[in-house]
């Protein structure tokens, strides 16, 4: 299904199953942002600064819970992640890294 970008979106989730979205620009801590998913917008407050292109959690994710992006499980949280937090190698163990034997801090692509 193809959907066009809604003007003013700050982050994008591709599937309603996703519990993370991708920042479309640098986001400041405490900033209220618009997250687009399938043509709808929801608002979320950033719990911390999120660099452009990095993931932001759309909801609280418990330690060892799966992290979903693109509608797929991309890894699991290695610590509890609050809603609006930066999701990256410090709190995510990617499936790709686990499958190849790389450490989380070597896996910058997920």
Secondary structure, 3 states (H helix, E strand, C coil): CCCCCCCCCCEEECCCCCCEEEECCCECCCCEEEEEECCEEEEEECCCCECCCCEEECCCECCCCEEEECCEEEEEECCCECCCCEECCCCEEEHHHHHHCCCHHHCCCC
